[in-house]
């Protein structure tokens, strides 16, 4: 059995148990709830008792191993409250996003293939990295463009763009990169490094693009819808 990571509010507990027992359930609610599914949910004795009254042929014994465990993530999923420890499954700052971590010396082939797939049909990509103008990072950026088969327009914030343009030995690929005028993004007080695809997918990088290729350090990225 997976880790006991999160509790449910009374309402969500009942909907989830209806879903598990193949009863009629709130489809919108379950769709949002399952985005947070990481191992089994935890129930209280009161929730299981109430479900036994509301759900025909409900077998409480199936769920007793999930009774009153301590939630690993210290969170309660609900649909009407975003005050800690609650997480509103429809709208909350605590999200369940896709992420990947590659430890030191791990090959990065899968990350490169993932990026390549994400960029394949993109119309534009915005890259934000305050240290991108440094020579070794520019070399990594050029390799990134090549390895990930980026064919669309690439944009940078004005400050980074201006710093890069002071370099007189830019490659043709780097020279094609433009200032971010189309997106009009406000980059003040944002993540240190991230990539935006068509203004609807964000890839947050925990280190520079160079560590996608340099395995001397961990490399982690997080993907979220905007």
N, C-alpha and C positions, 0 to 999 in steps of 0.2 A: 504494500500500500504506500502511496506517495506521502510526502510531508504534509502535515496539518498546518496550512499556511494562513488561512483567513476564516473568520467567522462571518455569518450572515445575519442581517436584520430579520425580525420575525416574518415580515412580508416576503422577503427574498427566499428565506428558508422554505416557506410553504410552496412558493412557485417552483423552486428547484426540486423539491421532493415530488411535486406533481409531475415535473418533467422526467425525473428518474423513474417514476412509476407509470409512465406512458399515459398520463391523464391529460385533460385539456389544461393548457397553461398559457401564460401571457408571453407570446412569441417575442415581442420587442424587449421585454424585461430579460428573458433568458438569453437572447442574442447579446445584449450588453453585458450580462453577468458572466457569460462564458469567455469573454475576452480577458477576464481576470483569473481564469481557472489555472491553478498551478498545484496539482495534487488535490486531495479531497478537501471539501469545505467542512467546517466544524459546526456542530449543532448543540443546543442546550436541551436538557430533559424536557423543558416546557415546550420547546418547538416540536420535538418528536411526538410528545403527547397530543399537541394540537393537530399535527398532521394525521395522527391515527383517527381523529374524529372527523377530519375533513376529506380524507382520501380513503375510498373503499378498498378493502383488502390490503391496507398498508401494513407491511411487516417491519415493525420498529426494530426488531433484532438485527436486521441487516445494517442498521446505522448506529448501533450502540458503540462500536469501536471508535466512532467519530464524536462521541459525547464528551463535552466539556474539556477538550484538549486545549493546551495553551497555543494560541496562534503564533506561528513563527514570525510573521511580519507585523504582528501587533495591530491588525486592522480589522474593521468590521465593514463589510460591503452593504450598502443600502441604496435607496433610490430617492431619498428626500433630505439628505443631510450631508454637509461637507466639513463639519467640524470634527477635528481629530478626537477619537480614533476612527471616525466614519469616513468612508470613501463613497462618494456618489457615483454609481456606475454610469450615469448619463452625462455627468459634467463634473470633473474634478481635476485638480492639479496633479494628483498622484495617478499616473497612467501605467498601463501595461504595454510597453513598447518592445519591439524586436531588437535584440542586441547580439553582438558576437565579440568574444575575447580570444585573442591569440597570444599565448604566452611567449616569453623569450625563446628563441630558436624554433618556434612553431612555423611551418610553412604557411604562406599567406595566399596560396592559390585560390582557396574557396572564397576569400574576401574579394579578391580581384574579379573572379567570375561573377560574384553577386553584384558588385558595382557595375560591371559591364552590362549585366542584364537590366539594372535600374536605369542606366544611361541610354540604353539602346534606342528607345523611341522618344527621348527627351527633346524638347524644342529649345530649351535653354538651361544652363547650369550657373548658379552663383556660388562662388567659393569665397569664404571668409577665413583668413588666417593672417594675423598680424605679423607673422615672421616669414611670410611667403617670399618676400623680396630678397632674402639672403640667398647667395649663389647656390649653395647645396640644396636648398629648398626649391629653387627654380629648376634645377636638374631633375629633382623628384617630381615636380609638377609636369614637366615635359614627359617623363616616363609614365606618369599617371595617365596623361592624355593618350599616349600610345597604347599602353597595356589595357586600358579600359575602353579602347575604341571610341573615344568621344568625338562625335561628328557635329554636334550642335554648337551654338554660340556659348561662349564662356564669359562670365562677367565677374568683375572684382569691385570692391568698394573703392571710392576715389583715392583715399590715402594710400592704400596698398598699390593701386594702379600707378599713382604718381611716383612712388618709391621704385617700382619695377622699371619704369620708363627711364630712370636715371642710368640704368645699365645699358651700355652701348653695344653689348655683345649678345643681345637677345636672339634666340632662335626664331625661325619663321612661325612656329606653332605658338610661341609665347607672344609674339608681336600681334597675333590675331585677337588676343584677349582684349575685351573692351571694358570701359567704366560702366558700372551698373546704373544706367539712366532709366532703362525700361522698367525695372522692378521697383525703383524708388524705396528701397529698404532702409530702415533705420537700424544701423548696426551698433549704436551706442549701448553699452551695458549688456551685450549679448554674450553667447558662448564664445570661448576663445577661438575655436575652430569648428566650422561646420560647412556643409554643402547643401544647397537647396536646388531641387529639381522641379522645374516648371512651377515654382512657387506653391507646391502642394505636398512635397515630401522633403523632410529635413533629415540629413545624416549628420549626427553630432560626433565629432572625432575627439577622443581623449588625448591624442598626441598628433604631431604633424603628419602630413601625407608621406613624408620620407620613411616613416616607420611601417608603412604598408609594404615596403620593400626591404627595409633594414630590420633583420630579426634579432638585433642585439637588445631590443626593448619590447615590452608588451605593446600590443595594439588593440584598442577597443573602439567599436563604433555602435551607435544607437540610432535606430531608424524610427521616425514618428511621422504620422500624418499631421498636416497643418490645417 
